[in-house]
Amino acid sequence: MAKISFIGLGNMGLPMAQNLAKAGHEVTGFDALPAARDAAAEAGLKIGESNAQVAEVAEIVILMLPNGQIVKAVAEEVLSALPKGSLLIDCSTIDVSSAKDLHKMANSAGVLSLDAPVSGGVGGAAGGTLTFMVGGSQDAFEVGAPYFEIMGQKAVHCGNGGSGQSAKICNNMMLGISMIATCEAFAMAEKLGLSQSALFDVVSTSSGSCWSVNTYCPVPGVGPQSPADNDYKAGFAAALMLKDMDLSQQAAGSVDAATPLGEHATQLYKQMVDEGQGGADFSAIIHHLNKK
Ligand code: NAD
């Protein structure tokens, strides 16, 4: 059984750490926020004294933190304490450039590293059904794979350092755009006098079908259960979608990629968040479009 330290015990990190502990690993957690440490301790997780202290005793350190700046700051604390040959896995969603920096920092410290952002949200974290998109060396991936298996249902090795984050933002940019396309069509159908369930029946088995229609339809009472059926309670909050859309635009700018729809979709989610709807599910953007 491995000695694993888990840093960042928020909505995602705590259930992921708990699943590793349940599988029999020796897991020690840490979070900068006392309330998060208390909640984790109450949930039965062993809590350490600092980011550096939990790294000292670990074979594997997993990070689940808010952004690239924090990830790099925590990595600095952790890498000076981690034994050589151990593995650092960053599961946070961060910018590609910080992810690449992290691999360089780990390499200089003689530590293996993986960027491994996830898809699946809080439900996937609790249920151990996340999908991991992983960047880093084959050696590092082989060491990390058994732990991805516990926390998730699938881990795809996407390529060198940074490719996990690249895959994540490409996927989420597509999702952000396709949700708006779906909302536009359903809102227009209503104005045309077309029943939304008829539109669902057609589109879900036609060329317009996509995850936003088939699995996560933004209209209440249409298709399988989705946040729309629960008053648009997130789900995947619009503020998190905006974070990922912003990361996609940052990455697009860095390589001069043309993403005109990505850019426009980012603006629409920003308007929704600026109107105070950042806590709602991102599919509630249908209300924003309906208002126009
Ligand atoms: P969260 O805010 O609930 O958790 C982050 C935790 O990191 C907090 O408890 C915070 O106190 C802690 N933290 C911040 N700075 C720290 C530091 N210097 N040292 C130690 N701990 C520190 O966020 P979350 O929803 O758990 O998301 C975590 C990551 O996962 C983010 O990058 C997010 O984009 C990504 N993600 C979230 C979801 C989701 O549905 N929530 C889905 C996929 C990916």
py3Dmol code that shows the C-alpha trace and the ligand (Angstrom):
import py3Dmol

protein = """\
ATOM      1  CA  MET A   1       0.000   0.000   0.000  1.00  0.00           C
ATOM      2  CA  ALA A   2       1.335   3.432  -0.946  1.00  0.00           C
ATOM      3  CA  LYS A   3       1.894   6.487   1.224  1.00  0.00           C
ATOM      4  CA  ILE A   4      -0.115   9.199  -0.514  1.00  0.00           C
ATOM      5  CA  SER A   5      -0.374  12.868   0.438  1.00  0.00           C
ATOM      6  CA  PHE A   6      -3.369  14.772  -0.875  1.00  0.00           C
ATOM      7  CA  ILE A   7      -3.262  18.578  -0.978  1.00  0.00           C
ATOM      8  CA  GLY A   8      -6.459  20.562  -1.626  1.00  0.00           C
ATOM      9  CA  LEU A   9      -9.382  18.961   0.206  1.00  0.00           C
ATOM     10  CA  GLY A  10     -12.222  20.950  -1.389  1.00  0.00           C
ATOM     11  CA  ASN A  11     -15.326  19.764  -3.259  1.00  0.00           C
ATOM     12  CA  MET A  12     -13.296  17.448  -5.509  1.00  0.00           C
ATOM     13  CA  GLY A  13     -10.164  16.687  -3.465  1.00  0.00           C
ATOM     14  CA  LEU A  14     -11.805  15.352  -0.305  1.00  0.00           C
ATOM     15  CA  PRO A  15     -13.893  12.603  -1.960  1.00  0.00           C
ATOM     16  CA  MET A  16     -10.940  11.631  -4.179  1.00  0.00           C
ATOM     17  CA  ALA A  17      -8.673  11.332  -1.110  1.00  0.00           C
ATOM     18  CA  GLN A  18     -11.364   9.348   0.696  1.00  0.00           C
ATOM     19  CA  ASN A  19     -11.594   6.846  -2.166  1.00  0.00           C
ATOM     20  CA  LEU A  20      -7.825   6.264  -2.021  1.00  0.00           C
ATOM     21  CA  ALA A  21      -8.027   5.753   1.762  1.00  0.00           C
ATOM     22  CA  LYS A  22     -11.005   3.387   1.364  1.00  0.00           C
ATOM     23  CA  ALA A  23      -8.925   1.310  -1.059  1.00  0.00           C
ATOM     24  CA  GLY A  24      -6.414   0.767   1.766  1.00  0.00           C
ATOM     25  CA  HIS A  25      -3.729   3.354   0.981  1.00  0.00           C
ATOM     26  CA  GLU A  26      -2.110   5.382   3.740  1.00  0.00           C
ATOM     27  CA  VAL A  27      -3.492   8.831   2.891  1.00  0.00           C
ATOM     28  CA  THR A  28      -2.551  12.071   4.655  1.00  0.00           C
ATOM     29  CA  GLY A  29      -4.307  15.264   3.588  1.00  0.00           C
ATOM     30  CA  PHE A  30      -3.655  18.967   3.900  1.00  0.00           C
ATOM     31  CA  ASP A  31      -5.547  22.128   2.949  1.00  0.00           C
ATOM     32  CA  ALA A  32      -4.694  25.786   3.565  1.00  0.00           C
ATOM     33  CA  LEU A  33      -8.203  26.390   4.880  1.00  0.00           C
ATOM     34  CA  PRO A  34      -8.782  25.301   8.519  1.00  0.00           C
ATOM     35  CA  ALA A  35     -12.485  24.613   7.792  1.00  0.00           C
ATOM     36  CA  ALA A  36     -11.531  22.223   4.968  1.00  0.00           C
ATOM     37  CA  ARG A  37      -9.037  20.430   7.260  1.00  0.00           C
ATOM     38  CA  ASP A  38     -11.708  20.106   9.980  1.00  0.00           C
ATOM     39  CA  ALA A  39     -14.286  18.760   7.516  1.00  0.00           C
ATOM     40  CA  ALA A  40     -11.770  16.236   6.177  1.00  0.00           C
ATOM     41  CA  ALA A  41     -10.770  15.125   9.679  1.00  0.00           C
ATOM     42  CA  GLU A  42     -14.442  14.737  10.574  1.00  0.00           C
ATOM     43  CA  ALA A  43     -14.852  12.570   7.466  1.00  0.00           C
ATOM     44  CA  GLY A  44     -12.109  10.311   8.869  1.00  0.00           C
ATOM     45  CA  LEU A  45      -9.093  11.462   6.835  1.00  0.00           C
ATOM     46  CA  LYS A  46      -5.683  11.772   8.526  1.00  0.00           C
ATOM     47  CA  ILE A  47      -4.554  15.437   8.388  1.00  0.00           C
ATOM     48  CA  GLY A  48      -0.946  16.655   8.347  1.00  0.00           C
ATOM     49  CA  GLU A  49       0.631  19.918   9.483  1.00  0.00           C
ATOM     50  CA  SER A  50       1.593  21.699   6.245  1.00  0.00           C
ATOM     51  CA  ASN A  51       2.039  21.147   2.516  1.00  0.00           C
ATOM     52  CA  ALA A  52       5.769  20.466   3.011  1.00  0.00           C
ATOM     53  CA  GLN A  53       5.272  18.199   6.027  1.00  0.00           C
ATOM     54  CA  VAL A  54       2.798  15.896   4.243  1.00  0.00           C
ATOM     55  CA  ALA A  55       5.203  15.669   1.281  1.00  0.00           C
ATOM     56  CA  GLU A  56       8.166  14.586   3.434  1.00  0.00           C
ATOM     57  CA  VAL A  57       6.638  11.196   4.136  1.00  0.00           C
ATOM     58  CA  ALA A  58       4.999  10.556   0.749  1.00  0.00           C
ATOM     59  CA  GLU A  59       5.709   8.325  -2.232  1.00  0.00           C
ATOM     60  CA  ILE A  60       2.974  10.125  -4.165  1.00  0.00           C
ATOM     61  CA  VAL A  61       1.612  13.665  -3.763  1.00  0.00           C
ATOM     62  CA  ILE A  62      -1.679  14.595  -5.439  1.00  0.00           C
ATOM     63  CA  LEU A  63      -2.765  18.225  -5.846  1.00  0.00           C
ATOM     64  CA  MET A  64      -6.390  19.353  -6.375  1.00  0.00           C
ATOM     65  CA  LEU A  65      -6.160  23.156  -6.251  1.00  0.00           C
ATOM     66  CA  PRO A  66      -7.907  26.212  -7.757  1.00  0.00           C
ATOM     67  CA  ASN A  67      -5.415  27.557 -10.325  1.00  0.00           C
ATOM     68  CA  GLY A  68      -1.943  27.465 -11.884  1.00  0.00           C
ATOM     69  CA  GLN A  69      -0.428  30.130  -9.664  1.00  0.00           C
ATOM     70  CA  ILE A  70      -1.418  28.261  -6.491  1.00  0.00           C
ATOM     71  CA  VAL A  71      -0.327  24.920  -7.977  1.00  0.00           C
ATOM     72  CA  LYS A  72       3.158  26.276  -8.724  1.00  0.00           C
ATOM     73  CA  ALA A  73       3.474  27.861  -5.247  1.00  0.00           C
ATOM     74  CA  VAL A  74       2.413  24.622  -3.540  1.00  0.00           C
ATOM     75  CA  ALA A  75       4.696  22.579  -5.821  1.00  0.00           C
ATOM     76  CA  GLU A  76       7.646  24.674  -4.679  1.00  0.00           C
ATOM     77  CA  GLU A  77       6.887  23.827  -1.039  1.00  0.00           C
ATOM     78  CA  VAL A  78       6.278  20.179  -1.856  1.00  0.00           C
ATOM     79  CA  LEU A  79       9.189  19.506  -4.215  1.00  0.00           C
ATOM     80  CA  SER A  80      11.819  20.611  -1.714  1.00  0.00           C
ATOM     81  CA  ALA A  81      10.426  18.051   0.746  1.00  0.00           C
ATOM     82  CA  LEU A  82       9.501  15.112  -1.535  1.00  0.00           C
ATOM     83  CA  PRO A  83      11.939  12.184  -1.671  1.00  0.00           C
ATOM     84  CA  LYS A  84      13.668  11.763  -5.070  1.00  0.00           C
ATOM     85  CA  GLY A  85      11.967   9.249  -7.363  1.00  0.00           C
ATOM     86  CA  SER A  86       8.513   9.921  -5.933  1.00  0.00           C
ATOM     87  CA  LEU A  87       5.563  11.056  -8.073  1.00  0.00           C
ATOM     88  CA  LEU A  88       3.735  14.410  -8.151  1.00  0.00           C
ATOM     89  CA  ILE A  89       0.274  14.318  -9.772  1.00  0.00           C
ATOM     90  CA  ASP A  90      -1.594  17.563 -10.385  1.00  0.00           C
ATOM     91  CA  CYS A  91      -5.311  16.902 -10.918  1.00  0.00           C
ATOM     92  CA  SER A  92      -6.324  20.599 -10.844  1.00  0.00           C
ATOM     93  CA  THR A  93      -7.544  22.302 -14.024  1.00  0.00           C
ATOM     94  CA  ILE A  94      -4.857  24.891 -14.812  1.00  0.00           C
ATOM     95  CA  ASP A  95      -3.324  26.711 -17.781  1.00  0.00           C
ATOM     96  CA  VAL A  96      -1.128  24.680 -20.108  1.00  0.00           C
ATOM     97  CA  SER A  97       1.887  26.919 -19.581  1.00  0.00           C
ATOM     98  CA  SER A  98       1.843  26.488 -15.757  1.00  0.00           C
ATOM     99  CA  ALA A  99       1.419  22.736 -16.245  1.00  0.00           C
ATOM    100  CA  LYS A 100       4.564  22.653 -18.385  1.00  0.00           C
ATOM    101  CA  ASP A 101       6.423  24.734 -15.762  1.00  0.00           C
ATOM    102  CA  LEU A 102       5.361  22.232 -13.118  1.00  0.00           C
ATOM    103  CA  HIS A 103       6.898  19.337 -15.077  1.00  0.00           C
ATOM    104  CA  LYS A 104      10.168  21.288 -15.405  1.00  0.00           C
ATOM    105  CA  MET A 105      10.225  22.017 -11.662  1.00  0.00           C
ATOM    106  CA  ALA A 106       9.583  18.358 -10.827  1.00  0.00           C
ATOM    107  CA  ASN A 107      12.226  17.184 -13.285  1.00  0.00           C
ATOM    108  CA  SER A 108      14.870  19.456 -11.697  1.00  0.00           C
ATOM    109  CA  ALA A 109      13.961  18.024  -8.278  1.00  0.00           C
ATOM    110  CA  GLY A 110      14.301  14.411  -9.527  1.00  0.00           C
ATOM    111  CA  VAL A 111      10.579  13.771  -9.060  1.00  0.00           C
ATOM    112  CA  LEU A 112       8.273  12.125 -11.639  1.00  0.00           C
ATOM    113  CA  SER A 113       5.273  14.245 -12.613  1.00  0.00           C
ATOM    114  CA  LEU A 114       1.878  14.061 -14.320  1.00  0.00           C
ATOM    115  CA  ASP A 115      -0.724  16.682 -15.198  1.00  0.00           C
ATOM    116  CA  ALA A 116      -4.007  14.826 -14.807  1.00  0.00           C
ATOM    117  CA  PRO A 117      -7.101  17.051 -14.876  1.00  0.00           C
ATOM    118  CA  VAL A 118     -10.446  15.343 -14.566  1.00  0.00           C
ATOM    119  CA  SER A 119     -13.881  15.269 -16.096  1.00  0.00           C
ATOM    120  CA  GLY A 120     -16.874  14.059 -14.108  1.00  0.00           C
ATOM    121  CA  GLY A 121     -17.406  16.698 -11.427  1.00  0.00           C
ATOM    122  CA  VAL A 122     -18.208  16.242  -7.762  1.00  0.00           C
ATOM    123  CA  GLY A 123     -20.443  13.223  -8.437  1.00  0.00           C
ATOM    124  CA  GLY A 124     -17.633  11.512 -10.342  1.00  0.00           C
ATOM    125  CA  ALA A 125     -15.167  12.312  -7.563  1.00  0.00           C
ATOM    126  CA  ALA A 126     -17.459  10.812  -4.913  1.00  0.00           C
ATOM    127  CA  GLY A 127     -18.386   7.773  -7.008  1.00  0.00           C
ATOM    128  CA  GLY A 128     -14.822   7.064  -8.196  1.00  0.00           C
ATOM    129  CA  THR A 129     -15.953   7.442 -11.813  1.00  0.00           C
ATOM    130  CA  LEU A 130     -13.784  10.358 -12.990  1.00  0.00           C
ATOM    131  CA  THR A 131     -12.035  10.420 -16.355  1.00  0.00           C
ATOM    132  CA  PHE A 132      -8.380  11.468 -16.124  1.00  0.00           C
ATOM    133  CA  MET A 133      -6.624  13.196 -19.034  1.00  0.00           C
ATOM    134  CA  VAL A 134      -2.965  12.639 -18.397  1.00  0.00           C
ATOM    135  CA  GLY A 135       0.238  14.283 -19.619  1.00  0.00           C
ATOM    136  CA  GLY A 136       3.766  13.181 -18.728  1.00  0.00           C
ATOM    137  CA  SER A 137       6.276  10.398 -19.365  1.00  0.00           C
ATOM    138  CA  GLN A 138       5.237   6.781 -19.870  1.00  0.00           C
ATOM    139  CA  ASP A 139       7.206   5.844 -16.705  1.00  0.00           C
ATOM    140  CA  ALA A 140       5.290   8.363 -14.630  1.00  0.00           C
ATOM    141  CA  PHE A 141       1.967   7.248 -16.166  1.00  0.00           C
ATOM    142  CA  GLU A 142       2.653   3.616 -15.259  1.00  0.00           C
ATOM    143  CA  VAL A 143       3.306   4.581 -11.629  1.00  0.00           C
ATOM    144  CA  GLY A 144       0.137   6.726 -11.477  1.00  0.00           C
ATOM    145  CA  ALA A 145      -2.231   4.370 -13.338  1.00  0.00           C
ATOM    146  CA  PRO A 146      -3.344   2.201 -10.353  1.00  0.00           C
ATOM    147  CA  TYR A 147      -4.412   5.304  -8.421  1.00  0.00           C
ATOM    148  CA  PHE A 148      -6.368   6.696 -11.377  1.00  0.00           C
ATOM    149  CA  GLU A 149      -8.138   3.342 -11.450  1.00  0.00           C
ATOM    150  CA  ILE A 150      -9.307   3.835  -7.861  1.00  0.00           C
ATOM    151  CA  MET A 151     -10.416   7.465  -8.292  1.00  0.00           C
ATOM    152  CA  GLY A 152     -11.862   7.069 -11.773  1.00  0.00           C
ATOM    153  CA  GLN A 153     -13.196   4.792 -14.468  1.00  0.00           C
ATOM    154  CA  LYS A 154     -10.794   5.812 -17.227  1.00  0.00           C
ATOM    155  CA  ALA A 155      -7.343   7.393 -17.618  1.00  0.00           C
ATOM    156  CA  VAL A 156      -6.119   8.402 -21.062  1.00  0.00           C
ATOM    157  CA  HIS A 157      -2.399   9.019 -21.498  1.00  0.00           C
ATOM    158  CA  CYS A 158      -2.564  11.991 -23.885  1.00  0.00           C
ATOM    159  CA  GLY A 159       1.168  12.570 -24.401  1.00  0.00           C
ATOM    160  CA  ASN A 160       3.980  14.658 -22.926  1.00  0.00           C
ATOM    161  CA  GLY A 161       3.745  17.083 -20.021  1.00  0.00           C
ATOM    162  CA  GLY A 162       0.883  19.582 -20.494  1.00  0.00           C
ATOM    163  CA  SER A 163      -1.163  17.356 -22.849  1.00  0.00           C
ATOM    164  CA  GLY A 164      -3.642  16.435 -20.121  1.00  0.00           C
ATOM    165  CA  GLN A 165      -4.506  20.113 -19.619  1.00  0.00           C
ATOM    166  CA  SER A 166      -4.603  20.650 -23.398  1.00  0.00           C
ATOM    167  CA  ALA A 167      -7.108  17.787 -23.774  1.00  0.00           C
ATOM    168  CA  LYS A 168      -9.220  19.098 -20.903  1.00  0.00           C
ATOM    169  CA  ILE A 169      -9.602  22.625 -22.302  1.00  0.00           C
ATOM    170  CA  CYS A 170     -10.223  21.406 -25.861  1.00  0.00           C
ATOM    171  CA  ASN A 171     -12.999  19.151 -24.511  1.00  0.00           C
ATOM    172  CA  ASN A 172     -14.512  21.825 -22.302  1.00  0.00           C
ATOM    173  CA  MET A 173     -14.352  24.481 -25.019  1.00  0.00           C
ATOM    174  CA  MET A 174     -16.381  22.093 -27.229  1.00  0.00           C
ATOM    175  CA  LEU A 175     -18.827  21.480 -24.383  1.00  0.00           C
ATOM    176  CA  GLY A 176     -19.190  25.210 -23.663  1.00  0.00           C
ATOM    177  CA  ILE A 177     -19.946  25.925 -27.322  1.00  0.00           C
ATOM    178  CA  SER A 178     -22.221  22.910 -27.870  1.00  0.00           C
ATOM    179  CA  MET A 179     -24.310  23.783 -24.800  1.00  0.00           C
ATOM    180  CA  ILE A 180     -24.941  27.263 -26.204  1.00  0.00           C
ATOM    181  CA  ALA A 181     -25.801  25.802 -29.640  1.00  0.00           C
ATOM    182  CA  THR A 182     -28.231  23.416 -27.924  1.00  0.00           C
ATOM    183  CA  CYS A 183     -29.814  26.230 -25.891  1.00  0.00           C
ATOM    184  CA  GLU A 184     -30.189  28.404 -28.995  1.00  0.00           C
ATOM    185  CA  ALA A 185     -31.993  25.624 -30.864  1.00  0.00           C
ATOM    186  CA  PHE A 186     -34.354  24.747 -27.995  1.00  0.00           C
ATOM    187  CA  ALA A 187     -35.133  28.438 -27.317  1.00  0.00           C
ATOM    188  CA  MET A 188     -35.800  29.021 -31.021  1.00  0.00           C
ATOM    189  CA  ALA A 189     -37.992  25.892 -31.249  1.00  0.00           C
ATOM    190  CA  GLU A 190     -40.213  27.236 -28.494  1.00  0.00           C
ATOM    191  CA  LYS A 191     -40.663  30.542 -30.343  1.00  0.00           C
ATOM    192  CA  LEU A 192     -41.425  28.660 -33.567  1.00  0.00           C
ATOM    193  CA  GLY A 193     -44.179  26.749 -31.761  1.00  0.00           C
ATOM    194  CA  LEU A 194     -42.295  23.442 -32.036  1.00  0.00           C
ATOM    195  CA  SER A 195     -42.624  21.166 -29.011  1.00  0.00           C
ATOM    196  CA  GLN A 196     -39.304  20.840 -27.198  1.00  0.00           C
ATOM    197  CA  SER A 197     -39.816  17.143 -26.564  1.00  0.00           C
ATOM    198  CA  ALA A 198     -40.408  16.625 -30.313  1.00  0.00           C
ATOM    199  CA  LEU A 199     -37.165  18.474 -31.015  1.00  0.00           C
ATOM    200  CA  PHE A 200     -35.381  16.256 -28.475  1.00  0.00           C
ATOM    201  CA  ASP A 201     -36.806  13.098 -30.076  1.00  0.00           C
ATOM    202  CA  VAL A 202     -35.539  14.206 -33.481  1.00  0.00           C
ATOM    203  CA  VAL A 203     -32.159  15.691 -32.572  1.00  0.00           C
ATOM    204  CA  SER A 204     -31.092  13.031 -30.051  1.00  0.00           C
ATOM    205  CA  THR A 205     -31.009  10.495 -32.890  1.00  0.00           C
ATOM    206  CA  SER A 206     -29.985  12.881 -35.683  1.00  0.00           C
ATOM    207  CA  SER A 207     -26.882  14.718 -36.785  1.00  0.00           C
ATOM    208  CA  GLY A 208     -27.364  17.490 -34.205  1.00  0.00           C
ATOM    209  CA  SER A 209     -27.028  15.011 -31.326  1.00  0.00           C
ATOM    210  CA  CYS A 210     -24.340  15.680 -28.755  1.00  0.00           C
ATOM    211  CA  TRP A 211     -23.814  15.266 -25.008  1.00  0.00           C
ATOM    212  CA  SER A 212     -25.497  18.624 -24.289  1.00  0.00           C
ATOM    213  CA  VAL A 213     -28.693  17.356 -25.954  1.00  0.00           C
ATOM    214  CA  ASN A 214     -28.675  13.630 -25.244  1.00  0.00           C
ATOM    215  CA  THR A 215     -27.417  13.526 -21.645  1.00  0.00           C
ATOM    216  CA  TYR A 216     -27.701  17.039 -20.255  1.00  0.00           C
ATOM    217  CA  CYS A 217     -30.662  18.630 -22.039  1.00  0.00           C
ATOM    218  CA  PRO A 218     -31.021  22.250 -20.809  1.00  0.00           C
ATOM    219  CA  VAL A 219     -34.852  22.141 -20.855  1.00  0.00           C
ATOM    220  CA  PRO A 220     -36.868  20.806 -17.870  1.00  0.00           C
ATOM    221  CA  GLY A 221     -38.874  17.635 -18.445  1.00  0.00           C
ATOM    222  CA  VAL A 222     -37.090  16.808 -21.698  1.00  0.00           C
ATOM    223  CA  GLY A 223     -34.619  13.918 -22.047  1.00  0.00           C
ATOM    224  CA  PRO A 224     -32.875  12.193 -19.112  1.00  0.00           C
ATOM    225  CA  GLN A 225     -32.704  13.877 -15.674  1.00  0.00           C
ATOM    226  CA  SER A 226     -30.368  16.889 -15.773  1.00  0.00           C
ATOM    227  CA  PRO A 227     -29.806  20.074 -13.708  1.00  0.00           C
ATOM    228  CA  ALA A 228     -32.644  21.676 -15.729  1.00  0.00           C
ATOM    229  CA  ASP A 229     -34.987  19.307 -13.843  1.00  0.00           C
ATOM    230  CA  ASN A 230     -33.563  20.530 -10.537  1.00  0.00           C
ATOM    231  CA  ASP A 231     -34.027  24.263 -11.024  1.00  0.00           C
ATOM    232  CA  TYR A 232     -30.574  24.480 -12.709  1.00  0.00           C
ATOM    233  CA  LYS A 233     -28.752  23.674  -9.458  1.00  0.00           C
ATOM    234  CA  ALA A 234     -25.117  22.881 -10.457  1.00  0.00           C
ATOM    235  CA  GLY A 235     -24.057  20.307 -11.750  1.00  0.00           C
ATOM    236  CA  PHE A 236     -21.204  22.125 -13.327  1.00  0.00           C
ATOM    237  CA  ALA A 237     -21.353  25.749 -12.233  1.00  0.00           C
ATOM    238  CA  ALA A 238     -21.235  28.509 -14.853  1.00  0.00           C
ATOM    239  CA  ALA A 239     -18.279  30.071 -12.989  1.00  0.00           C
ATOM    240  CA  LEU A 240     -16.258  26.856 -13.480  1.00  0.00           C
ATOM    241  CA  MET A 241     -17.258  26.725 -17.151  1.00  0.00           C
ATOM    242  CA  LEU A 242     -16.083  30.333 -17.515  1.00  0.00           C
ATOM    243  CA  LYS A 243     -12.766  29.404 -15.861  1.00  0.00           C
ATOM    244  CA  ASP A 244     -12.229  26.613 -18.417  1.00  0.00           C
ATOM    245  CA  MET A 245     -13.347  28.804 -21.347  1.00  0.00           C
ATOM    246  CA  ASP A 246     -10.880  31.493 -20.234  1.00  0.00           C
ATOM    247  CA  LEU A 247      -8.116  28.859 -20.066  1.00  0.00           C
ATOM    248  CA  SER A 248      -9.020  27.715 -23.595  1.00  0.00           C
ATOM    249  CA  GLN A 249      -8.741  31.290 -24.898  1.00  0.00           C
ATOM    250  CA  GLN A 250      -5.417  31.788 -23.104  1.00  0.00           C
ATOM    251  CA  ALA A 251      -4.106  28.580 -24.728  1.00  0.00           C
ATOM    252  CA  ALA A 252      -5.532  29.529 -28.153  1.00  0.00           C
ATOM    253  CA  GLY A 253      -3.771  32.900 -27.938  1.00  0.00           C
ATOM    254  CA  SER A 254      -0.467  31.273 -27.004  1.00  0.00           C
ATOM    255  CA  VAL A 255      -0.393  29.155 -30.192  1.00  0.00           C
ATOM    256  CA  ASP A 256      -2.316  31.507 -32.484  1.00  0.00           C
ATOM    257  CA  ALA A 257      -5.251  29.074 -32.926  1.00  0.00           C
ATOM    258  CA  ALA A 258      -8.467  30.472 -34.420  1.00  0.00           C
ATOM    259  CA  THR A 259     -11.367  29.823 -31.996  1.00  0.00           C
ATOM    260  CA  PRO A 260     -14.012  32.420 -32.912  1.00  0.00           C
ATOM    261  CA  LEU A 261     -16.888  30.410 -31.417  1.00  0.00           C
ATOM    262  CA  GLY A 262     -14.817  29.669 -28.314  1.00  0.00           C
ATOM    263  CA  GLU A 263     -14.224  33.393 -27.947  1.00  0.00           C
ATOM    264  CA  HIS A 264     -17.902  34.286 -28.338  1.00  0.00           C
ATOM    265  CA  ALA A 265     -19.038  31.512 -25.994  1.00  0.00           C
ATOM    266  CA  THR A 266     -16.558  32.777 -23.373  1.00  0.00           C
ATOM    267  CA  GLN A 267     -18.161  36.251 -23.582  1.00  0.00           C
ATOM    268  CA  LEU A 268     -21.659  34.793 -23.118  1.00  0.00           C
ATOM    269  CA  TYR A 269     -20.652  32.788 -20.004  1.00  0.00           C
ATOM    270  CA  LYS A 270     -18.900  35.911 -18.680  1.00  0.00           C
ATOM    271  CA  GLN A 271     -22.120  37.935 -19.066  1.00  0.00           C
ATOM    272  CA  MET A 272     -24.025  35.200 -17.235  1.00  0.00           C
ATOM    273  CA  VAL A 273     -21.497  35.193 -14.375  1.00  0.00           C
ATOM    274  CA  ASP A 274     -21.401  39.010 -14.248  1.00  0.00           C
ATOM    275  CA  GLU A 275     -25.202  38.962 -13.852  1.00  0.00           C
ATOM    276  CA  GLY A 276     -24.728  36.970 -10.645  1.00  0.00           C
ATOM    277  CA  GLN A 277     -25.539  33.531 -12.121  1.00  0.00           C
ATOM    278  CA  GLY A 278     -22.056  31.994 -11.658  1.00  0.00           C
ATOM    279  CA  GLY A 279     -23.330  29.524  -9.070  1.00  0.00           C
ATOM    280  CA  ALA A 280     -26.077  28.165 -11.333  1.00  0.00           C
ATOM    281  CA  ASP A 281     -25.492  25.236 -13.668  1.00  0.00           C
ATOM    282  CA  PHE A 282     -23.903  26.320 -16.960  1.00  0.00           C
ATOM    283  CA  SER A 283     -26.955  25.009 -18.865  1.00  0.00           C
ATOM    284  CA  ALA A 284     -28.942  27.889 -17.291  1.00  0.00           C
ATOM    285  CA  ILE A 285     -27.360  29.996 -20.036  1.00  0.00           C
ATOM    286  CA  ILE A 286     -30.620  29.186 -21.852  1.00  0.00           C
ATOM    287  CA  HIS A 287     -32.292  31.855 -19.664  1.00  0.00           C
ATOM    288  CA  HIS A 288     -29.648  34.352 -20.644  1.00  0.00           C
ATOM    289  CA  LEU A 289     -30.315  33.652 -24.352  1.00  0.00           C
ATOM    290  CA  ASN A 290     -34.100  33.720 -23.812  1.00  0.00           C
ATOM    291  CA  LYS A 291     -33.847  37.211 -22.313  1.00  0.00           C
ATOM    292  CA  LYS A 292     -32.451  38.645 -25.547  1.00  0.00           C
TER     293      LYS A 292
END
"""
ligand_1 = """\
44
NAD
P -12.437 23.929 -4.156
O -12.273 25.399 -4.101
O -13.615 23.291 -3.512
O -11.102 23.224 -3.535
C -9.802 23.722 -3.650
C -9.123 23.605 -2.291
O -7.753 24.023 -2.401
C -9.776 24.519 -1.226
O -10.225 23.734 -0.132
C -8.646 25.463 -0.840
O -8.659 25.844 0.540
C -7.420 24.639 -1.168
N -6.219 25.484 -1.313
C -6.102 26.689 -1.939
N -4.837 27.145 -1.836
C -4.135 26.213 -1.144
C -2.778 26.122 -0.729
N -1.888 27.084 -0.997
N -2.396 25.025 -0.035
C -3.292 24.037 0.256
N -4.585 24.082 -0.105
C -5.014 25.148 -0.804
O -12.364 23.536 -5.697
P -12.846 22.152 -6.392
O -14.235 22.314 -6.906
O -12.520 21.003 -5.500
O -11.905 22.149 -7.693
C -10.524 21.814 -7.608
C -9.953 21.768 -9.013
O -10.665 20.808 -9.795
C -10.071 23.103 -9.775
O -8.900 23.299 -10.511
C -11.286 22.901 -10.665
O -11.235 23.691 -11.846
C -11.161 21.419 -10.985
N -12.445 20.772 -11.326
C -13.554 20.999 -10.580
C -14.745 20.371 -10.935
C -16.007 20.588 -10.106
O -17.091 20.195 -10.582
N -15.923 21.160 -8.917
C -14.801 19.513 -12.053
C -13.639 19.257 -12.770
C -12.452 19.908 -12.393
"""
view = py3Dmol.view(width=600, height=400)
view.addModel(protein, "pdb")
view.setStyle({"model": 0}, {"cartoon": {"style": "trace"}})
view.addModel(ligand_1, "xyz")
view.setStyle({"model": 1}, {"stick": {}})
view.zoomTo()
view.show()
